[in-house]
Amino acid sequence: MSNSVLSPEQLVQQLQWRYATKQFDSTRTIPEPIWDALEKSLVLTPSSFGLQPWKFFVVHNPQTRQQLLEYSWGQTQVVDASHLVVLAIKKSVNADDVDRFMQRTVEVRQVELESLTGYANIIKKFLEQPQNSSFDVDDWAARQVYIALGQFMTSAAFLGIDTCPMEGFIPAKYDEVLGLTATDYTSVVVCPAGYRQTADKHAQLPKVRFKQADVIERID
């Protein structure tokens, strides 16, 4: 029995509809039930080992967002969109973070902490004694954050909400404005969300993608 709630055609249609929105309608606000679902999509994002090395900052204050505009290469999406999400990594993820995750697992799954010792040790070894000599824990955490970004954008598209992923900003300045500098978190990527301006010409442009046969190779 299929659990599908969208047809294959509907899935592709919404992904075709989605685009990196250049102009948001500043008069429109995402309704709270829809926004709550989008926050849950961030919470439900998969991550390596399930460790969730991140935090997502939703910036509502208009004055704060105006400050961030200066450090966003003048991209007005950060002030015009209904909501602004700053996706941040937990810096220097370590054994303490693993223990915190194990405690949460005990709470959610009602299991004994001792039963998780083996799994916890595997994760700690991965972090503390990586097999790859070039491993950088913050780079690894950033890759997890991009999974969250993709899940958020796709979920938004399913709900008819526009988004715009943005790397064009100065993370250190964002951290200053948001009060993150002295915390364990640092900004990695930004994603405004809301509703497109009807006059945004980019919404009507066809997507430029390589052909399916050029980017997907099936190995039998």
C-alpha positions, 0 to 999 in steps of 0.5 A: 500500500502506497503512502504517497500523498502527491502524484509524481506529476504533482511533485515535478510540478511543484519543483518546477514552480519553485525558484530562487525568489528575487523579489518578495511581496513585503505585504504578505505574511506566511500564516502561522500554521504553515510556518509552524509546519515549515519549522517542523520540516527543519526539525525533522531534517535527517543528519549524519548519525542523527546528531543534528549539529545545528540551530535555526534562527528565525529573525522577525525583528524588522530593525534587525533585518534592516541591519542584516541587509548591509551584510547581505550584499544589498539583497532586499529579500532579507527585509522583504520576505515574510520570514528570514531563517539563518541556518547555523552550525554548532561549532566544534561538535564533540563528545558532549554533543553526542552525550546530549543526543543520547540523553534525548534518545533515552527521553524519546524512545524510552530506552536505557542509556547503557543500551546506547553506549556502543552507538555513542562510542562509534560517533565519538570515534568518528568525531575524535579519530576520523579516518580521513586526515583532512576531516574538519568537523565544522565543514562536516556540520555545514554539510548537514545544514545544507541538507536542512536547507534543501528539506526546508525549500522543498517543503516550502514548495509543496506548501506554495511558499517561495524561498531564496537560498543565500550564501551572499552574506558576511557570516561574521557580521551576521553573527555579530548582529544576531548575538552569536559571536560569543555562542557555540553557533555560527551562520552558514546559509540564509533563506528568506521565505514568503510570497513572490512579487507578481512583477518578478520576471525571474518567476517566469523564466524556464529553468536551465538544467542539464538534460536528465541523461547528462546528469543521471547515469544508471549503473546496472 
